[in-house]
Amino acid sequence: MLYKSLKNNKYIASFKEAVLFGQSPDKGLYFPEKIPLLENKFFKNISNFEVNDLMMEVIKPFIGDEIPYKELLNIISNTVNFKINLKKIYENFFSLELFLGPTMAFKDIGVKFLSGCIKYLCKQIKKNIIILTATSGDTGAAVANAFNKIDGVKVVILYPSSKISFLQEKQITTLGDNILALEIKGNFDDCQLLAKKAFYDEQIRKKLFLTSANSINIARLLSQIFYYFLCYKLLFKKNNEKIIFSIPSGNFGNLCAGLIAFKMGLPVKHFIAATNINDTVPRLLKSEIYNPYPTKETISNAMDIADPNNFSRIMYMFKHVKNIKKIFSAYSFSDQETINIIKFIWEKYKYMMDPHGAIGYLGLKKFYYDKKNFNYKNIFLATASPVKFLDKINKKLSDQILLNEKVKKLLKKTKKSIKLSNSYENFKNWLLTSNF
Ligand SMILES: *Cc1c(COP(=O)(O)O)cnc(C)c1O
């Protein structure tokens, strides 16, 4: 499979190049030249597939023989070596729990797959790689975990000081070894801007081989497609009924993966993009104007993004807002609505949602009543464990959440970070001179 730049079609890359470079030379995102359609046979057999086989079937057409079968199987089995649950909340409402991996957010899946690919490709090109990544919390944690102690790889994580949860910060700043945490005085957009500038800085590129682990990286996106199929398998087995998916969205990578699954043949009735008050996409669907406002802070901090990275991929797939509206709706919700629904669902069904998953649930519920679509299965993607956001919800609620030994241990570890201002010159200077 070849990947083309969405800015200029003359830039074509192999899977390997798309993964290692992240973006094309014209700063475009890579997208597969065509989306493979899965055969009927696949859907007929889906109930027999184990998780790893299912992921293999879904992702193999995108990779071809650029990674040998055995190697790919190895990468896949290291990616999803934890459970993915489909939990019934009540009646037709379900939570697809994607947060049971090592850093307790769904990003473990995309990032672990990416780290597997990079580990393999890195050996081939015989170069040392620096993973430079900006994070609003969960990416950094997943990246630190997945790339820790990989030979030939160093990791620099930029995170906004005091804007991420206490547990997220511990996950990023306590591993050491090849993981370096830069604590930036500023917000997530500042961090993202510093990283973006560095990627296209000739002086830096001459000296260092930089790669991004953000969701612009095609390996992350592709590895997220399979769980939409897995959900279908867990729900229906033989039945061919359609599903409604609600996806709590920030950079829109997760939704983009779902839409690719749909184009591959997954029977989906409708998607819902649920956001917090950073509502660029819900406003776009109303007004047909893409007009990001400055980013606002919320308790669902992994979605505090005003200008979603992956949206250009979605626009490319559907060409026009009118077509987009046929396949997904978008709604935004406030912190107060988020807290209220967490409390309500806990009290009524004894199910604890994190603020991101809660927004997914709110989106599902709104669509359900707006469209009176009562005959479908309604799934929201539970993207993080509530444990990660204890300090973002009120104490009465957070006291209901039990901490396991692993978390207790982590909370006791000492944080190690390097504090920098949000000035690019400072950051560049640090990158070029510190021999980390
Ligand atoms: C990153 C993240 C999201 C948003 O996912 P996108 O693919 O960026 O839209 C939602 N929830 C949690 C917990 C996250 O970490």
The ligand as a MOL file (V3000), in Angstrom:
LIG
                    3D

  0  0  0     0  0            999 V3000
M  V30 BEGIN CTAB
M  V30 COUNTS 15 15 0 0 0
M  V30 BEGIN ATOM
M  V30 1 C -6.7480 11.4280 23.1520 0
M  V30 2 C -7.9810 11.1770 23.8490 0
M  V30 3 C -9.2340 11.4250 23.2700 0
M  V30 4 C -9.3790 12.0370 21.9070 0
M  V30 5 O -9.0000 11.1710 20.8750 0
M  V30 6 P -8.7340 11.7380 19.4130 0
M  V30 7 O -8.3420 10.5630 18.6130 0
M  V30 8 O -7.6240 12.7460 19.5470 0
M  V30 9 O -9.9960 12.3920 18.9630 0
M  V30 10 C -10.3730 11.0830 23.9820 0
M  V30 11 N -10.2900 10.5520 25.2190 0
M  V30 12 C -9.1150 10.3120 25.8180 0
M  V30 13 C -9.1020 9.7420 27.1770 0
M  V30 14 C -7.9230 10.6080 25.1610 0
M  V30 15 O -6.7510 10.3520 25.7670 0
M  V30 END ATOM
M  V30 BEGIN BOND
M  V30 1 1 1 2
M  V30 2 1 2 3
M  V30 3 2 2 14
M  V30 4 1 3 4
M  V30 5 2 3 10
M  V30 6 1 4 5
M  V30 7 1 5 6
M  V30 8 2 6 7
M  V30 9 1 6 8
M  V30 10 1 6 9
M  V30 11 1 10 11
M  V30 12 2 11 12
M  V30 13 1 12 13
M  V30 14 1 12 14
M  V30 15 1 14 15
M  V30 END BOND
M  V30 END CTAB
M  END
